[in-house]
Amino acid sequence: MDDNFKRFDMKAPPIRQRQFLRPVIWALTLPDVHKQHTEIEKVNCEGLKPPYILLCNHNSFFDFKVATKAIFPARANYIIAIDGFIGREWLLRNAGGICKRKFTNDLTLIKQIKRVCLNGDVLVLYPEARYSLCGTTAVLPDSLGSMCKAMKVPVVTLICNGNHIVSPYWNLKKRHLPYTKAKMTQLYTAEELENASTDEVNAAIRREFVYDDFAWQKDNGIRITEPFRAEGLHKVLYKCPACGKEFRMATKGTELYCGECGKRWNMNELGELEAESGNTEFAHIPDWYEWERSEVRREVESGEYHTELDCHVDSLPNAKKYIRIGDGKLIHGMDGFHLSGTGRYGDFRMDKHPNELYSCHIEYEYLGKFGDCVDLNTLKDTFYIYPHGDDFAVTKMALATEELHEYFARQRKLATTRG
């Protein structure tokens, strides 16, 4: 592909949040947190002062507002995906935004994080690197612990409950909740961090990041009465547990149903599924999702996983706009992603082996008009890939990406043990 596009300057040093923007940020965030009746519990945070790293779970845009309230009045820099900068690069940079292309190994980012810590500010990071698909923990990278140790500042977590229920990734229309909660915990002081191993740090972070918004909803008796509450859930629950058919699930109102065998489930006000007739295979939505994962794992371990789809592709070389670069073919199989095609800017190609991606980012009905997509990144570009037809689910591709990475990691470990 022609390389005539101006690329986003990923090496620009982070800007300390401008003083004149701080009141604006507070005015745009704090009233909403108050309106949502968000309760923030702080654990082991006595005497905590910047600089520190704040690791947050990620369920909706509202997470950013809760983080601003939790660290108030401290100054912060935020790691933000490049699509967040579209049309507002100047504003986000001056508000403390640091650009990152998802699921890439960017050594420049480490230098930028170090600079934030040296400035004496808070570095806000969402290590799951995407919104949770069903209100449970997404995969965390193994590099997280070593990054935290390298910064030599306190490590703090912020885990929100309820934000997925308010505005789930599969249908962003807001639901009414009486309250949401968040827990801010200092996991390590700088001194404790120095004496902990990387494996210990990773284990502590992963323990803290165990959450389940649907379980939280039921345990707290929170009822969602909106009549559209199930709409879009089929984007996540794409495989029917009754007949085993994929890509035939649909939703309307409070119902989830299979277009192949006709079985229906109702999503009740507590966020549980109830079969209209016969056995309720999965009352708890994350259990259905994890069953799908196990089905994908079976395909991977048997060497059967493969999907091949026609698609069209948009590029995001900078923060100005998406550029339609042409039509192509997307193959996702045992050796990872292979994208190739051609268009007005010439031929394009991207290959991602399972070793390179521990997960991938997907979108449902992107921006409300572009459809479902997978985005794949290099350090210089992001390709938004829109498969054609109905016989696919980007959710399955995301699950397969994770399972392929794990499968090859196990194979490498086994080969090392045998050797």
Beta strands, then each sheet from edge to edge (+ up, - down):
strand 1: 38-43
strand 2: 52-56
strand 3: 76-81
strand 4: 97-100
strand 5: 122-125
strand 6: 155-161
strand 7: 180-188
strand 8: 249-252
strand 9: 255-258
strand 10: 264-267
strand 11: 273-275
strand 12: 306-315
strand 13: 323-333
strand 14: 336-343
strand 15: 346-352
strand 16: 361-363
strand 17: 373-377
strand 18: 382-387
sheet 1: 1+ 7+ 6- 2- 5- 3- 4-
sheet 2: 8+ 9- 10+ 11-
sheet 3: 15+ 14- 13+ 12- 18+ 17- 16+
end
